[in-house]
């Protein structure tokens, strides 16, 4: 039964990070595009919506932060060994 629990955890994390982060990045792209200034059919320039742009930039930053923390989590033992720096709390190290 422990194997099933472990498999379900790996599946959940894989779905969140494997499909969720690219989806958030795509939503961020859509928001930045919707918030940017663009031409109207009559040739004038429509003002953009800065709130949508900043929300898109926030999603970009969030995705980048998750990627950086994930890389640091994978390399935590190496960083501890070579630099003697504990990036995460003590329970993360053996």
DRENTORKOL-3810 file (N, C-alpha, C; in nm, 4 decimals):
REM DRENTORKOL-3810
@n.u->0.0817; n.v->-0.1199; n.w->0.0000; ca.u->0.0000; ca.v->0.0000; ca.w->0.0000; c.u->0.0858; c.v->0.1259; c.w->0.0000
@n.u->0.2055; n.v->0.1160; n.w->0.0586; ca.u->0.2950; ca.v->0.2310; ca.w->0.0576; c.u->0.3407; c.v->0.2649; c.w->-0.0838
@n.u->0.3539; n.v->0.1600; n.w->-0.1678; ca.u->0.3951; ca.v->0.1834; ca.w->-0.3054; c.u->0.2892; c.v->0.2618; c.w->-0.3820
@n.u->0.1647; n.v->0.2307; n.w->-0.3589; ca.u->0.0557; ca.v->0.3003; ca.w->-0.4271; c.u->0.0531; c.v->0.4471; c.w->-0.3845
@n.u->0.0724; n.v->0.4726; n.w->-0.2554; ca.u->0.0757; ca.v->0.6091; ca.w->-0.2047; c.u->0.1912; c.v->0.6871; c.w->-0.2672
@n.u->0.3084; n.v->0.6242; n.w->-0.2749; ca.u->0.4245; ca.v->0.6907; ca.w->-0.3348; c.u->0.4019; c.v->0.7173; c.w->-0.4831
@n.u->0.3440; n.v->0.6239; n.w->-0.5539; ca.u->0.3162; ca.v->0.6420; ca.w->-0.6970; c.u->0.2163; c.v->0.7547; c.w->-0.7182
@n.u->0.1148; n.v->0.7629; n.w->-0.6344; ca.u->0.0161; ca.v->0.8706; ca.w->-0.6476; c.u->0.0780; c.v->1.0073; c.w->-0.6185
@n.u->0.1681; n.v->1.0134; n.w->-0.5237; ca.u->0.2367; ca.v->1.1406; ca.w->-0.4956; c.u->0.3219; c.v->1.1847; c.w->-0.6143
@n.u->0.3972; n.v->1.0914; n.w->-0.6706; ca.u->0.4802; ca.v->1.1238; ca.w->-0.7867; c.u->0.3927; c.v->1.1653; c.w->-0.9039
@n.u->0.2810; n.v->1.0994; n.w->-0.9229; ca.u->0.1888; ca.v->1.1351; ca.w->-1.0306; c.u->0.1326; c.v->1.2753; c.w->-1.0102
@n.u->0.0947; n.v->1.3083; n.w->-0.8882; ca.u->0.0392; ca.v->1.4416; ca.w->-0.8610; c.u->0.1424; c.v->1.5511; c.w->-0.8844
@n.u->0.2624; n.v->1.5311; n.w->-0.8348; ca.u->0.3673; ca.v->1.6312; ca.w->-0.8546; c.u->0.4011; c.v->1.6427; c.w->-1.0027
@n.u->0.4058; n.v->1.5314; n.w->-1.0724; ca.u->0.4336; ca.v->1.5340; ca.w->-1.2160; c.u->0.3275; c.v->1.6093; c.w->-1.2937
@n.u->0.2029; n.v->1.5914; n.w->-1.2556; ca.u->0.0958; ca.v->1.6649; ca.w->-1.3237; c.u->0.1013; c.v->1.8136; c.w->-1.2940
@n.u->0.1298; n.v->1.8475; n.w->-1.1694; ca.u->0.1353; ca.v->1.9897; ca.w->-1.1325; c.u->0.2527; c.v->2.0583; c.w->-1.2007
@n.u->0.3708; n.v->1.9992; n.w->-1.1904; ca.u->0.4889; ca.v->2.0630; ca.w->-1.2479; c.u->0.4998; c.v->2.0397; c.w->-1.3980
@n.u->0.4556; n.v->1.9251; n.w->-1.4444; ca.u->0.4698; ca.v->1.8929; ca.w->-1.5860; c.u->0.3661; c.v->1.9583; c.w->-1.6742
@n.u->0.2469; n.v->1.9771; n.w->-1.6246; ca.u->0.1415; ca.v->2.0394; ca.w->-1.7045; c.u->0.0980; c.v->2.1739; c.w->-1.6483
@n.u->0.1090; n.v->2.1904; n.w->-1.5192; ca.u->0.0614; ca.v->2.3133; ca.w->-1.4566; c.u->0.1499; c.v->2.4332; c.w->-1.4835
@n.u->0.2810; n.v->2.4152; n.w->-1.4754; ca.u->0.3707; ca.v->2.5285; ca.w->-1.4989; c.u->0.3679; c.v->2.5769; c.w->-1.6436
@n.u->0.3719; n.v->2.4879; n.w->-1.7427; ca.u->0.3567; ca.v->2.5388; ca.w->-1.8796; c.u->0.2209; c.v->2.6055; c.w->-1.9039
@n.u->0.1180; n.v->2.5568; n.w->-1.8377; ca.u->-0.0135; ca.v->2.6210; ca.w->-1.8516; c.u->-0.0120; c.v->2.7608; c.w->-1.7912
@n.u->0.0513; n.v->2.7766; n.w->-1.6746; ca.u->0.0622; ca.v->2.9101; ca.w->-1.6142; c.u->0.1453; c.v->3.0038; c.w->-1.7015
@n.u->0.2513; n.v->2.9511; n.w->-1.7612; ca.u->0.3318; ca.v->3.0322; ca.w->-1.8511; c.u->0.2492; c.v->3.0769; c.w->-1.9712
@n.u->0.1679; n.v->2.9865; n.w->-2.0251; ca.u->0.0804; ca.v->3.0214; ca.w->-2.1372; c.u->-0.0232; c.v->3.1259; c.w->-2.0994
@n.u->-0.0802; n.v->3.1141; n.w->-1.9811; ca.u->-0.1757; ca.v->3.2149; ca.w->-1.9332; c.u->-0.1058; c.v->3.3490; c.w->-1.9170
@n.u->0.0184; n.v->3.3472; n.w->-1.8692; ca.u->0.0953; ca.v->3.4700; ca.w->-1.8564; c.u->0.1195; c.v->3.5344; c.w->-1.9922
@n.u->0.1512; n.v->3.4536; n.w->-2.0931; ca.u->0.1697; ca.v->3.5076; ca.w->-2.2275; c.u->0.0413; c.v->3.5708; c.w->-2.2792
@n.u->-0.0679; n.v->3.5039; n.w->-2.2540; ca.u->-0.1978; ca.v->3.5555; ca.w->-2.2992; c.u->-0.2306; c.v->3.6883; c.w->-2.2298
@n.u->-0.2031; n.v->3.6969; n.w->-2.0998; ca.u->-0.2320; ca.v->3.8189; ca.w->-2.0255; c.u->-0.1432; c.v->3.9349; c.w->-2.0705
@n.u->-0.0161; n.v->3.9072; n.w->-2.0948; ca.u->0.0727; ca.v->4.0139; ca.w->-2.1429; c.u->0.0269; c.v->4.0619; c.w->-2.2800
@n.u->-0.0130; n.v->3.9695; n.w->-2.3653; ca.u->-0.0624; ca.v->4.0084; ca.w->-2.4975; c.u->-0.1914; c.v->4.0876; c.w->-2.4898
@n.u->-0.2809; n.v->4.0485; n.w->-2.3996; ca.u->-0.4078; ca.v->4.1197; ca.w->-2.3859; c.u->-0.3887; c.v->4.2556; c.w->-2.3213
@n.u->-0.2862; n.v->4.2701; n.w->-2.2395; ca.u->-0.2632; ca.v->4.3965; ca.w->-2.1713; c.u->-0.1776; c.v->4.4947; c.w->-2.2484
@n.u->-0.1212; n.v->4.4514; n.w->-2.3603; ca.u->-0.0349; ca.v->4.5393; ca.w->-2.4385; c.u->-0.1174; c.v->4.6286; c.w->-2.5299
@n.u->-0.0597; n.v->4.7425; n.w->-2.5627; ca.u->-0.1248; ca.v->4.8343; ca.w->-2.6558; c.u->-0.1216; c.v->4.7738; c.w->-2.7954
@n.u->-0.2250; n.v->4.8014; n.w->-2.8716; ca.u->-0.2318; ca.v->4.7462; ca.w->-3.0063; c.u->-0.3132; c.v->4.8350; c.w->-3.0984
@n.u->-0.3025; n.v->4.8096; n.w->-3.2277; ca.u->-0.3757; ca.v->4.8925; ca.w->-3.3230; c.u->-0.5246; c.v->4.8573; c.w->-3.3270
@n.u->-0.6045; n.v->4.9599; n.w->-3.3468; ca.u->-0.7493; ca.v->4.9423; ca.w->-3.3666; c.u->-0.7759; c.v->4.9323; c.w->-3.5163
@n.u->-0.8953; n.v->4.8878; n.w->-3.5540; ca.u->-0.9268; ca.v->4.8784; ca.w->-3.6977; c.u->-0.9216; c.v->5.0139; c.w->-3.7705
@n.u->-0.9442; n.v->5.1242; n.w->-3.6989; ca.u->-0.9419; ca.v->5.2549; ca.w->-3.7647; c.u->-0.8012; c.v->5.3143; c.w->-3.7735
@n.u->-0.6988; n.v->5.2428; n.w->-3.7248; ca.u->-0.5614; ca.v->5.2879; ca.w->-3.7367; c.u->-0.5057; c.v->5.3545; c.w->-3.6131
@n.u->-0.5883; n.v->5.3850; n.w->-3.5165; ca.u->-0.5380; ca.v->5.4445; ca.w->-3.3932; c.u->-0.4835; c.v->5.3352; c.w->-3.3016
@n.u->-0.4099; n.v->5.3766; n.w->-3.2016; ca.u->-0.3509; ca.v->5.2810; ca.w->-3.1079; c.u->-0.4372; c.v->5.2749; c.w->-2.9829
@n.u->-0.4786; n.v->5.1543; n.w->-2.9489; ca.u->-0.5600; ca.v->5.1333; ca.w->-2.8287; c.u->-0.4681; c.v->5.1258; c.w->-2.7079
@n.u->-0.5029; n.v->5.1921; n.w->-2.5985; ca.u->-0.4189; ca.v->5.1829; ca.w->-2.4785; c.u->-0.4266; c.v->5.0426; c.w->-2.4187
@n.u->-0.3170; n.v->4.9979; n.w->-2.3661; ca.u->-0.3141; ca.v->4.8657; ca.w->-2.3039; c.u->-0.3649; c.v->4.8707; c.w->-2.1608
@n.u->-0.3840; n.v->4.7538; n.w->-2.1057; ca.u->-0.4271; ca.v->4.7411; ca.w->-1.9671; c.u->-0.3061; c.v->4.6990; c.w->-1.8840
@n.u->-0.2487; n.v->4.7915; n.w->-1.8067; ca.u->-0.1276; ca.v->4.7566; ca.w->-1.7319; c.u->-0.1510; c.v->4.6496; c.w->-1.6254
@n.u->-0.2719; n.v->4.6395; n.w->-1.5723; ca.u->-0.2981; ca.v->4.5370; ca.w->-1.4697; c.u->-0.2830; c.v->4.3968; c.w->-1.5288
@n.u->-0.3311; n.v->4.3771; n.w->-1.6510; ca.u->-0.3170; ca.v->4.2462; ca.w->-1.7148; c.u->-0.1710; c.v->4.2157; c.w->-1.7450
@n.u->-0.0981; n.v->4.3169; n.w->-1.7909; ca.u->0.0442; ca.v->4.2969; ca.w->-1.8192; c.u->0.1203; c.v->4.2592; c.w->-1.6929
@n.u->0.0960; n.v->4.3311; n.w->-1.5837; ca.u->0.1677; ca.v->4.3020; ca.w->-1.4594; c.u->0.1291; c.v->4.1656; c.w->-1.4024
@n.u->0.0050; n.v->4.1260; n.w->-1.4203; ca.u->-0.0361; ca.v->3.9928; ca.w->-1.3774; c.u->0.0363; c.v->3.8862; c.w->-1.4594
@n.u->0.0507; n.v->3.9104; n.w->-1.5884; ca.u->0.1270; ca.v->3.8186; ca.w->-1.6732; c.u->0.2726; c.v->3.8126; c.w->-1.6315
@n.u->0.3324; n.v->3.9274; n.w->-1.6011; ca.u->0.4717; ca.v->3.9298; ca.w->-1.5545; c.u->0.4850; c.v->3.8574; c.w->-1.4209
@n.u->0.3848; n.v->3.8709; n.w->-1.3345; ca.u->0.3867; ca.v->3.7989; ca.w->-1.2069; c.u->0.3861; c.v->3.6480; c.w->-1.2309
@n.u->0.3061; n.v->3.6023; n.w->-1.3259; ca.u->0.3037; ca.v->3.4590; ca.w->-1.3554; c.u->0.4372; c.v->3.4119; c.w->-1.4112
@n.u->0.5014; n.v->3.4942; n.w->-1.4957; ca.u->0.6351; ca.v->3.4614; ca.w->-1.5437; c.u->0.7316; c.v->3.4449; c.w->-1.4269
@n.u->0.7294; n.v->3.5410; n.w->-1.3349; ca.u->0.8200; ca.v->3.5379; ca.w->-1.2205; c.u->0.7914; c.v->3.4170; c.w->-1.1312
@n.u->0.6650; n.v->3.3835; n.w->-1.1152; ca.u->0.6289; ca.v->3.2679; ca.w->-1.0330; c.u->0.6825; c.v->3.1390; c.w->-1.0946
@n.u->0.6653; n.v->3.1229; n.w->-1.2246; ca.u->0.7149; ca.v->3.0026; ca.w->-1.2924; c.u->0.8673; c.v->2.9961; c.w->-1.2816
@n.u->0.9340; n.v->3.1089; n.w->-1.3012; ca.u->1.0803; ca.v->3.1108; ca.w->-1.2900; c.u->1.1247; c.v->3.0755; c.w->-1.1482
@n.u->1.0540; n.v->3.1263; n.w->-1.0464; ca.u->1.0889; ca.v->3.0967; ca.w->-0.9076; c.u->1.0708; c.v->2.9488; c.w->-0.8767
@n.u->0.9645; n.v->2.8886; n.w->-0.9263; ca.u->0.9422; ca.v->2.7457; ca.w->-0.9025; c.u->1.0526; c.v->2.6634; c.w->-0.9686
@n.u->1.0941; n.v->2.7025; n.w->-1.0882; ca.u->1.2012; ca.v->2.6301; ca.w->-1.1564; c.u->1.3325; c.v->2.6427; c.w->-1.0789
@n.u->1.3647; n.v->2.7622; n.w->-1.0318; ca.u->1.4896; ca.v->2.7830; ca.w->-0.9580; c.u->1.4886; c.v->2.7057; c.w->-0.8263
@n.u->1.3774; n.v->2.7110; n.w->-0.7533; ca.u->1.3686; ca.v->2.6363; ca.w->-0.6266; c.u->1.3756; c.v->2.4865; c.w->-0.6525
@n.u->1.3174; n.v->2.4392; n.w->-0.7610; ca.u->1.3238; ca.v->2.2961; ca.w->-0.7936; c.u->1.4665; c.v->2.2528; c.w->-0.8233
@n.u->1.5397; n.v->2.3342; n.w->-0.8989; ca.u->1.6793; ca.v->2.3003; ca.w->-0.9279; c.u->1.7616; c.v->2.3008; c.w->-0.7996
@n.u->1.7388; n.v->2.3989; n.w->-0.7132; ca.u->1.8115; ca.v->2.4027; ca.w->-0.5859; c.u->1.7753; c.v->2.2839; c.w->-0.4974
@n.u->1.6495; n.v->2.2405; n.w->-0.5010; ca.u->1.6082; ca.v->2.1245; ca.w->-0.4214; c.u->1.6803; c.v->1.9988; c.w->-0.4700
@n.u->1.6914; n.v->1.9843; n.w->-0.6017; ca.u->1.7599; ca.v->1.8673; ca.w->-0.6559; c.u->1.9078; c.v->1.8702; c.w->-0.6201
@n.u->1.9669; n.v->1.9884; n.w->-0.6209; ca.u->2.1113; ca.v->2.0018; ca.w->-0.5978; c.u->2.1453; c.v->2.0361; c.w->-0.4531
@n.u->2.0526; n.v->2.0219; n.w->-0.3599; ca.u->2.0769; ca.v->2.0661; ca.w->-0.2228; c.u->2.1923; c.v->1.9925; c.w->-0.1568
@n.u->2.2059; n.v->1.8621; n.w->-0.1790; ca.u->2.3149; ca.v->1.7870; ca.w->-0.1171; c.u->2.4497; c.v->1.8274; c.w->-0.1771
@n.u->2.4509; n.v->1.8548; n.w->-0.3063; ca.u->2.5749; ca.v->1.8979; ca.w->-0.3713; c.u->2.6179; c.v->2.0347; c.w->-0.3202
@n.u->2.5221; n.v->2.1258; n.w->-0.3064; ca.u->2.5537; ca.v->2.2587; ca.w->-0.2543; c.u->2.6038; c.v->2.2479; c.w->-0.1103
@n.u->2.5424; n.v->2.1616; n.w->-0.0324; ca.u->2.5877; ca.v->2.1420; ca.w->0.1062; c.u->2.7285; c.v->2.0839; c.w->0.1097
@n.u->2.7557; n.v->1.9884; n.w->0.0246; ca.u->2.8867; ca.v->1.9229; ca.w->0.0240; c.u->2.9983; c.v->2.0181; c.w->-0.0183
@n.u->2.9772; n.v->2.0903; n.w->-0.1279; ca.u->3.0847; ca.v->2.1733; ca.w->-0.1815; c.u->3.0955; c.v->2.3111; c.w->-0.1161
@n.u->2.9833; n.v->2.3694; n.w->-0.0754; ca.u->2.9860; ca.v->2.5054; ca.w->-0.0236; c.u->2.9478; c.v->2.5160; c.w->0.1234
@n.u->2.9031; n.v->2.4068; n.w->0.1839; ca.u->2.8601; ca.v->2.4033; ca.w->0.3234; c.u->2.7507; c.v->2.5067; c.w->0.3506
@n.u->2.6545; n.v->2.5136; n.w->0.2581; ca.u->2.5405; ca.v->2.6046; ca.w->0.2700; c.u->2.4127; c.v->2.5217; c.w->0.2735
@n.u->2.3332; n.v->2.5417; n.w->0.3777; ca.u->2.2028; ca.v->2.4761; ca.w->0.3852; c.u->2.0978; c.v->2.5734; c.w->0.3331
@n.u->2.0454; n.v->2.5436; n.w->0.2172; ca.u->1.9465; ca.v->2.6306; ca.w->0.1531; c.u->1.8069; c.v->2.6083; c.w->0.2129
@n.u->1.7787; n.v->2.4832; n.w->0.2448; ca.u->1.6466; ca.v->2.4460; ca.w->0.2956; c.u->1.6554; c.v->2.4102; c.w->0.4434
@n.u->1.5419; n.v->2.3931; n.w->0.5114; ca.u->1.5445; ca.v->2.3570; ca.w->0.6541; c.u->1.6166; c.v->2.2232; c.w->0.6782
@n.u->1.6489; n.v->2.1999; n.w->0.8033; ca.u->1.7311; ca.v->2.0831; ca.w->0.8401; c.u->1.6656; c.v->1.9498; c.w->0.8053
@n.u->1.5334; n.v->1.9427; n.w->0.8024; ca.u->1.4679; ca.v->1.8140; ca.w->0.7737; c.u->1.4894; c.v->1.7692; c.w->0.6295
@n.u->1.5364; n.v->1.8579; n.w->0.5425; ca.u->1.5564; ca.v->1.8225; ca.w->0.4028; c.u->1.6873; c.v->1.7487; c.w->0.3800
@n.u->1.7721; n.v->1.7427; n.w->0.4808; ca.u->1.9035; ca.v->1.6804; ca.w->0.4666; c.u->1.9107; c.v->1.5553; c.w->0.5512
@n.u->1.9869; n.v->1.4584; n.w->0.5021; ca.u->2.0038; ca.v->1.3336; ca.w->0.5785; c.u->2.1351; c.v->1.3336; c.w->0.6497
END
